[in-house]
């Protein structure tokens, strides 16, 4: 079982009821097709010193479960400098030892469409409005300011907001499911040529390391693992279990497909298919049953056929010169044996024209040799139909 | 003297534009029209042609042949312990051809060298480099099938105006072009080809047949060295191939063993290759939306068109369209090349007969690649992807100028990548099959006062103009500010680094 240890972030000094002499108002606003909130201030803040330059910065947190989890932004313009967490700022002109807004004064907009919270739903959010000294915004990270002595004033206000997209914690959990499913499918691909080879497992291991490497970023601290080591141990353990199951022939292909359909997005589907091809070509043997399995995976992942063909094409040209094509041109080019003769000819001719056009564009070496091999293969295949 | 050189894979030919205004093949010192494209080094000097090919048969370590196929690649040939690029070896052949012309007449002016229509850009560039290194005054190149068409436009041997196919099956490459003839004006409609398909591939297959027959008959195995000896060497094999074009069965003596080779088994063995040419022709007709019944004739060029099964294949593809072969298929390309050289030469130096020949001849070529730029696009579910947006399509008549408008993506965007791509097929989503010719230039939007930024959706107008001198001018213009980034690609420029085009760029600010 994975531990659900989601870390919260403590907000300095202020509490919702204590905003000093300054009040915060958050109200609905529409601009064009975009719905959102506007953040306004009214009242007075007294400062001990007269700062040379300062401004208001708004950060957002999801506080639904009692923990404060930062809200992310999909727009670079509304992100902190060092992270993807939401941040919007407003400069204050002609500052003295006192800032006073006699009427409600706008300090920032919150565009609901660019927000990405930990979970999708109607959530309780908290806006943290800070008056900070110049230059401190660079130290803002996930809504928290370091050093805190640069903060001149903090005010907070809670409000409800509908978050439309899948939350980042939800997506991290789904991503882990996708990774584990991918490992299983990749091992099935590796097994499809007979025995699982060291070259194939090396590709899978490299992919796992890749995932772990990219997991070590701000958002990934919420994926249920307390550390990089814990995450990597979990992945390695899963890989070893799946490998044993494949060897024992107990890894269920249909279960993996069902899981894939639940956890795969269109972009991750493409990543998976590329991964499958990488595992396939690692052994240097291209077999009909391997391509059939990749076709099935692509179908389960709902990959567009043209997209699949493009990925296949790109991977094929990277094959090593010594690779063996242990299959017919029909298998290789996805020709169904039930097709009528003319359809087969049309398909083969289209494939020939496609590859022939590409021959002079790809770099010399393996790519050109592989395309040349394909052209000969297609030419020979066409002989039997004409 | 104006000359045209057909730099072939197996044989080369040179023609001159004579004082009667006719293209005429020039013979070498042995009164031969064709010179083997073979280079050798022995007796402390370089040899090209028949002497070289004899050396190639005797010991290929001192000679090289069939290097044209590898133009623009990293392939190297070993001669006498030193390595040579295909460009260097081609320069030797071109220098030899140039010498033939000098021997005929003391001075040589404009020269045009031919290249296969489907040559890669690198190979094309290297041919230009080879010509320059050979000391030729060569300002232009012409596609081989186009040259053949130009000759027939001059000769009057065509049945009249209309659409023609030019079927050029040479020693190393296969090309198919569709042209339209209107009086003496030749308009190329489209060209395609198979880069590695020619007589030399047939030779290799025939060599394999002979080897297998010998090994079966003698229950022995030939080593690679023995394959360089008669009758297994490629020159003997080429002779055998010619014999098979004339006879159904040819008897061959191999080290005391009698071998019988039939045309049928040879044609069966090469049928996969012949099929490639057939498919290429079919695709070209489809691409041009022309049916074979619309063609007035099929112009033949290249020695491989003599192979009987090739002729049958041509009839299968083009049905009852008449074959046009009144000119020698080995020479017609050189004859057309010299006419093109005459078109491009200074007509003030022509006599009346020469001017009369050239005056009606006109030629329009088309781009043989798609040219585009990389832009960010969104798919049906709004996922961003890099899209190769094609601006000049393959088959566009040259000169041409095409324009597309794009938009900046986000508020505050202050620069735009000015990439230029090429691809033979309309590839849209960026992939390995799109070559990025240039991606170093950026269009900088002018700076705005503090606190202001350019909003998203600023118009960027991209214009690609391809001129008759094979130079493509690319302009990326920010409509609102008038700032632009210009990139010029010269496809004819001699380069030191043979892998790159000569690219020059400038911004509008630098030009002011």
Interface residues (C-beta under 8 A of the other chain):
Chain A: X76 X77 X266 X267 X310 X313 X314 X317 X348 X349 X352 X353 X354 X356 X357 X358 X359 X360 X361 X362 X364 X367 X372 X375 X376 X378 X379 X380 X382 X383 X386
Chain B: X73 X74 X118 X119 X120 X121 X123 X192 X194 X195 X196 X271 X272 X273 X275 X276 X278 X279 X280 X282 X283 X381 X383 X410 X411 X412 X422 X423 X424 X425 X429 X431 X432 X433 X434 X435
